[in-house]
Amino acid sequence: MKFIDEYRDPAAAGRFVGEIRRICTRFWTIMEVCGGQTHAIIKYGIDRLLPDAVTLLHGPGCPVCVTPVELVDRAVNIASRKDVIFCSFGDMLRVPGSGKDLLSVKAGGGDVRTVYSPLDALQIARDNPTRETVFFAIGFETTAPANAASLFQAMESGVENYSVLLAQVLIPPAMHYILDSTDCRVDGFLAPGHVCTVTGYREYEQLASDHNIPIVVTGFEPLDLLQGIYLLISQLESGRAVVENAYGRSVRPDGNPEAQKIMREVFVVVDRKWRGLGEIPRSGFALRDTFARFDAEKRFGLAHHEIEESPDCISGQILQGLKKPADCPAFSVTCTPEFPLGATMVSSEGVCAAYYHYGRAVLRRDLSGTGG
């Protein structure tokens, strides 16, 4: 398939691996901060192709995984109401709250609908003017423009029965959080290509400078990732710490100005709690006062509360790169996609799901994705 097969060429991958082995003279630890990249790394066995001196860690790059359990509880509360149509992306339905998940609410008769865009949820609100329609607005900077556009359209067209339960978080503050930890082992970052398509990578330049750490923006195919790793190792071996863009077919230095404009008009930056990590300063969005009437938490008068994570789930340590799924005693034993303890096992971008479905079920996959 054009524009995909070129990035899965085994011969080119072998050349990258050979160059990485040639230039690597000491141990280095690299973290990717995008769940899509994590799944590609595990699916294609990229971590197994690298020399033993290179360790890959998996960061908090899954927005479903870092949505706080308290927010899942609020979603369950709203979705359980008879007058509500609750709309969500599909991989949020199995994320466990402190008691139920959204799939349980649906099974019990709640009107919980899977949508592929907040604009789908807005249309449902238009089609059902006598009922409240709520969209679970999760995501990183990638989904923020569409979420903002749905609110902008709701305001302009006078749709008053639409609101959002906002769980919008930002990647660079989480990277700062990881680097500021005394337990940090990260020498370089693979930055998320989809996020940078929206935001550009100027903010990452400040992060690289502040922490003296190299960052390479990469895509999601095997050659994208191997090129990103090669560029990081090259920087680390030569003592450089700058931002490089290895995803030029999608990412520009300043990103998408129109997407950023609508984000600024609808959202304001605030402190946000991340599941497994805790509160990170200025790491998320809230609605501006102009759009406050579309805030589902305020509309339904939901009180804030704190919930302790399951002591059997170590997803917080996994999301910080301190452990891997195989280090968890519950992994694939008492925690499976059918009976998850944490979101990292059920999200389509979750690292535990990646390890469960591909990672260690086979010794190696070829780059065509057909096995072997």
VMD Tcl script that draws the C-alpha trace (Angstrom):
set ca {
  {0.00 0.00 0.00}
  {1.52 3.31 -1.07}
  {2.83 5.52 1.74}
  {2.69 2.60 4.18}
  {4.72 -0.23 2.66}
  {7.65 2.16 2.16}
  {7.84 2.60 5.93}
  {7.79 -1.16 6.61}
  {10.64 -2.18 4.32}
  {12.64 -4.91 6.12}
  {15.86 -4.14 4.24}
  {15.73 -0.46 5.20}
  {14.90 -1.43 8.79}
  {17.93 -3.71 8.85}
  {20.15 -0.85 7.71}
  {18.84 1.39 10.48}
  {19.40 -1.33 13.06}
  {22.93 -1.85 11.76}
  {23.69 1.85 12.04}
  {22.27 2.00 15.57}
  {24.49 -0.91 16.57}
  {27.49 0.74 14.91}
  {27.20 4.13 16.67}
  {26.03 2.91 20.09}
  {28.97 2.76 22.52}
  {27.21 2.85 25.89}
  {23.86 2.22 27.58}
  {20.99 4.58 26.72}
  {17.35 4.69 27.82}
  {14.72 6.16 25.48}
  {11.06 6.85 26.19}
  {8.26 7.16 23.66}
  {5.31 9.21 24.87}
  {2.63 8.09 22.43}
  {0.54 4.97 22.84}
  {0.36 4.50 19.07}
  {4.14 4.36 18.96}
  {4.16 1.91 21.87}
  {1.86 -0.46 20.02}
  {3.97 -0.27 16.85}
  {7.17 -0.91 18.83}
  {5.73 -4.01 20.48}
  {3.78 -5.27 17.45}
  {6.79 -5.19 15.14}
  {9.32 -6.25 17.76}
  {11.38 -3.09 17.37}
  {12.56 -3.28 20.97}
  {13.93 -6.77 20.22}
  {15.84 -5.59 17.15}
  {17.87 -3.02 19.08}
  {21.20 -3.70 20.76}
  {21.04 -4.65 24.44}
  {22.55 -1.28 25.30}
  {19.36 0.51 24.20}
  {16.35 0.28 26.53}
  {12.91 1.53 25.50}
  {10.51 2.80 28.17}
  {6.83 3.51 27.62}
  {5.52 6.85 28.85}
  {2.10 8.36 29.62}
  {1.12 8.57 25.96}
  {-2.39 7.12 26.22}
  {-5.12 9.66 27.05}
  {-7.59 6.93 28.01}
  {-5.03 5.49 30.44}
  {-4.37 8.77 32.26}
  {-8.04 9.76 32.70}
  {-8.52 9.81 36.50}
  {-10.73 7.18 38.10}
  {-12.78 10.00 39.67}
  {-13.64 11.27 36.20}
  {-14.68 7.79 35.10}
  {-16.96 7.71 38.16}
  {-18.52 11.03 37.08}
  {-19.04 9.62 33.61}
  {-20.80 6.60 35.12}
  {-22.93 8.92 37.29}
  {-24.06 11.00 34.30}
  {-24.54 8.05 31.96}
  {-26.79 6.30 34.50}
  {-29.39 9.07 34.33}
  {-32.54 8.31 32.35}
  {-32.66 11.70 30.63}
  {-29.07 11.49 29.30}
  {-27.51 10.18 26.11}
  {-23.86 9.62 26.95}
  {-21.42 9.54 24.03}
  {-17.84 8.27 24.20}
  {-15.02 6.82 22.19}
  {-15.19 3.04 22.33}
  {-12.06 2.34 24.35}
  {-13.38 4.37 27.31}
  {-16.27 1.95 27.84}
  {-14.18 -0.72 29.59}
  {-12.04 1.61 31.70}
  {-12.75 0.72 35.33}
  {-13.99 3.34 37.76}
  {-14.16 2.70 41.48}
  {-17.28 0.60 41.00}
  {-18.64 0.33 37.47}
  {-17.50 1.07 33.96}
  {-19.54 2.63 31.16}
  {-20.13 -0.75 29.50}
  {-21.86 -1.92 32.70}
  {-24.09 1.15 32.58}
  {-24.96 0.36 28.96}
  {-25.69 -3.27 29.84}
  {-28.00 -2.04 32.60}
  {-30.08 0.00 30.18}
  {-28.20 3.30 30.10}
  {-28.15 5.11 26.77}
  {-24.38 4.94 26.18}
  {-23.34 5.38 22.56}
  {-19.99 4.90 20.86}
  {-19.06 7.76 18.53}
  {-16.02 8.51 16.40}
  {-16.06 12.30 16.73}
  {-17.48 14.94 19.09}
  {-19.33 16.25 16.04}
  {-21.23 12.94 15.97}
  {-22.27 13.59 19.57}
  {-23.34 17.13 18.69}
  {-25.53 15.77 15.88}
  {-27.12 13.32 18.34}
  {-27.94 16.31 20.56}
  {-29.55 18.07 17.60}
  {-31.58 14.95 16.79}
  {-32.77 14.57 20.40}
  {-33.60 18.09 21.59}
  {-35.58 16.94 24.65}
  {-32.67 14.96 26.12}
  {-29.27 15.95 27.44}
  {-26.37 14.68 25.32}
  {-22.95 14.48 26.97}
  {-19.66 13.75 25.21}
  {-16.71 12.32 27.16}
  {-14.05 14.68 25.77}
  {-10.79 12.90 26.45}
  {-7.49 13.25 24.68}
  {-4.22 15.08 24.22}
  {-3.71 18.09 21.97}
  {-4.64 15.88 19.01}
  {-8.35 15.71 19.88}
  {-8.63 19.21 21.39}
  {-9.42 21.07 18.11}
  {-12.37 18.79 17.27}
  {-13.66 18.97 20.84}
  {-13.39 22.75 20.71}
  {-15.10 22.86 17.31}
  {-18.10 20.92 18.64}
  {-18.55 23.47 21.43}
  {-18.09 26.38 19.06}
  {-20.74 24.95 16.75}
  {-23.10 24.21 19.65}
  {-22.87 27.83 20.76}
  {-23.28 29.27 17.28}
  {-26.28 27.08 16.43}
  {-27.95 27.39 19.85}
  {-27.76 23.70 20.84}
  {-28.27 23.94 24.60}
  {-28.75 20.24 25.38}
  {-25.09 19.42 24.57}
  {-22.24 19.38 27.09}
  {-18.83 17.77 27.54}
  {-17.18 15.93 30.39}
  {-13.71 17.32 29.82}
  {-10.58 15.20 30.29}
  {-8.22 17.10 28.01}
  {-4.52 16.87 28.92}
  {-1.23 18.17 27.48}
  {1.93 16.20 26.73}
  {4.88 18.58 27.45}
  {4.00 19.13 31.16}
  {3.92 15.35 31.64}
  {7.38 15.10 30.11}
  {8.58 17.81 32.51}
  {7.02 15.82 35.37}
  {8.90 12.65 34.40}
  {12.21 14.48 33.96}
  {11.86 16.22 37.33}
  {11.43 12.90 39.15}
  {14.39 11.67 41.19}
  {13.70 8.21 39.72}
  {13.95 9.38 36.11}
  {16.06 7.14 33.87}
  {15.20 8.77 30.53}
  {18.09 9.90 28.32}
  {16.01 10.92 25.29}
  {12.41 11.18 24.09}
  {10.56 10.09 20.99}
  {7.94 12.85 20.77}
  {4.39 12.17 19.53}
  {3.90 12.91 15.85}
  {0.12 13.36 15.93}
  {0.28 15.83 18.82}
  {3.02 17.81 17.10}
  {0.98 17.93 13.89}
  {-1.39 20.18 15.86}
  {1.02 22.03 18.15}
  {4.32 22.00 16.28}
  {7.48 21.39 18.26}
  {8.56 24.84 19.51}
  {7.52 24.01 23.08}
  {9.69 20.90 22.96}
  {12.73 23.03 22.15}
  {12.38 24.75 25.52}
  {11.96 21.38 27.23}
  {15.12 20.03 25.56}
  {17.04 23.13 26.62}
  {15.75 23.16 30.21}
  {16.59 19.49 30.81}
  {19.53 19.10 28.39}
  {17.80 16.14 26.74}
  {17.44 15.26 23.05}
  {13.95 14.93 21.58}
  {13.03 13.55 18.17}
  {9.52 13.92 16.74}
  {8.57 10.65 15.05}
  {5.74 8.91 13.28}
  {4.26 5.48 13.89}
  {5.59 3.10 11.28}
  {8.62 0.85 11.90}
  {11.02 2.98 9.84}
  {9.73 6.17 11.48}
  {10.54 4.76 14.89}
  {13.90 3.28 13.93}
  {14.94 6.57 12.35}
  {13.87 8.41 15.50}
  {15.88 6.04 17.68}
  {18.90 6.38 15.39}
  {18.75 10.19 15.57}
  {18.42 10.10 19.37}
  {21.39 7.75 19.76}
  {23.40 9.98 17.40}
  {22.66 13.01 19.57}
  {23.37 11.19 22.81}
  {26.68 9.78 21.55}
  {27.80 13.24 20.39}
  {26.60 15.08 23.52}
  {23.91 17.13 21.76}
  {20.43 17.89 23.13}
  {18.13 19.48 20.55}
  {14.75 18.81 18.92}
  {14.81 17.08 15.54}
  {11.78 16.50 13.33}
  {11.78 13.04 11.74}
  {8.11 13.28 10.79}
  {8.34 16.06 8.25}
  {5.58 14.61 6.05}
  {3.10 15.64 8.76}
  {4.72 17.97 11.30}
  {5.73 21.60 10.81}
  {7.67 23.67 13.37}
  {4.62 25.78 14.27}
  {2.00 23.10 13.79}
  {-1.52 23.93 12.66}
  {-2.30 27.60 13.45}
  {-6.03 27.29 12.77}
  {-6.37 24.33 15.13}
  {-4.44 26.20 17.80}
  {-6.66 29.26 17.34}
  {-9.90 27.43 18.09}
  {-8.27 25.71 21.06}
  {-7.31 29.11 22.52}
  {-10.82 30.46 21.96}
  {-12.53 27.60 23.82}
  {-10.02 26.36 26.41}
  {-7.81 27.75 29.16}
  {-4.77 25.91 30.58}
  {-5.22 24.57 34.14}
  {-3.71 22.04 36.53}
  {-4.95 18.52 35.84}
  {-4.86 15.20 37.65}
  {-3.49 12.25 35.67}
  {-4.42 8.68 36.56}
  {-1.39 7.00 38.09}
  {0.67 10.20 38.17}
  {-1.28 12.68 40.28}
  {-1.80 16.38 39.68}
  {0.54 18.01 37.17}
  {0.64 21.82 37.01}
  {-0.74 23.43 33.84}
  {-1.15 20.06 32.17}
  {-4.69 20.25 30.87}
  {-7.59 22.30 29.59}
  {-10.74 23.67 31.16}
  {-13.53 25.58 29.43}
  {-13.30 29.34 29.24}
  {-16.08 31.26 31.02}
  {-17.69 31.92 27.63}
  {-18.28 28.18 27.22}
  {-18.82 27.26 30.89}
  {-22.48 26.39 30.33}
  {-21.34 23.39 28.28}
  {-19.40 21.90 31.24}
  {-21.16 18.65 32.18}
  {-19.68 18.59 35.67}
  {-21.28 21.95 36.44}
  {-24.48 21.18 34.56}
  {-25.11 18.05 36.62}
  {-23.74 19.46 39.90}
  {-21.16 16.71 40.41}
  {-19.09 16.95 43.56}
  {-15.34 16.34 43.41}
  {-13.97 13.36 45.30}
  {-10.71 11.46 45.58}
  {-10.37 7.72 44.88}
  {-7.44 5.47 45.69}
  {-6.12 3.35 42.83}
  {-6.26 -0.44 43.13}
  {-3.15 -1.55 45.06}
  {-2.88 -4.51 42.68}
  {-2.42 -2.25 39.63}
  {1.02 -0.73 38.93}
  {-0.03 1.19 35.81}
  {1.09 4.47 37.39}
  {4.65 3.19 37.65}
  {4.42 1.80 34.11}
  {3.23 5.14 32.72}
  {6.21 6.86 34.36}
  {8.65 4.40 32.79}
  {9.61 2.93 36.16}
  {8.29 -0.56 35.39}
  {6.98 -2.60 32.48}
  {3.83 -4.73 32.27}
  {5.78 -7.95 32.79}
  {6.87 -6.58 36.19}
  {3.24 -6.62 37.39}
  {2.18 -9.83 39.22}
  {-1.40 -9.27 38.04}
  {-0.51 -8.95 34.35}
  {-2.36 -11.59 32.27}
  {-3.28 -13.40 35.51}
  {-5.89 -11.36 37.38}
  {-5.66 -8.43 34.95}
  {-6.77 -9.18 31.38}
  {-8.69 -7.24 28.71}
  {-11.85 -9.05 29.87}
  {-11.25 -8.25 33.55}
  {-8.94 -5.21 33.68}
  {-7.57 -3.69 36.86}
  {-6.45 -0.55 35.05}
  {-7.01 1.42 31.87}
  {-3.65 0.42 30.36}
  {-5.06 -3.08 29.78}
  {-8.17 -2.00 27.83}
  {-7.25 1.11 25.86}
  {-6.37 0.69 22.19}
  {-3.20 2.67 23.02}
  {-2.52 1.09 26.43}
  {0.90 -0.42 27.00}
  {-0.43 -3.42 28.94}
  {-2.85 -4.14 26.10}
  {0.06 -3.99 23.66}
  {2.11 -6.45 25.70}
  {-0.90 -8.72 26.13}
  {-1.92 -8.78 22.47}
  {1.47 -8.81 20.77}
  {4.42 -8.23 22.97}
  {5.35 -11.47 24.49}
  {2.99 -13.94 22.87}
  {5.47 -14.46 20.03}
  {9.23 -14.24 19.85}
  {9.37 -12.06 16.74}
  {7.22 -10.60 13.98}
  {8.43 -9.59 10.57}
  {7.89 -6.01 9.47}
  {4.98 -6.85 7.16}
  {2.90 -7.64 10.24}
  {2.16 -11.20 9.03}
  {4.22 -12.97 11.65}
  {6.93 -15.50 11.02}
}
mol new
graphics top color blue
foreach p $ca { graphics top sphere $p radius 0.5 }
foreach p [lrange $ca 0 end-1] q [lrange $ca 1 end] { graphics top cylinder $p $q radius 0.2 }
display resetview
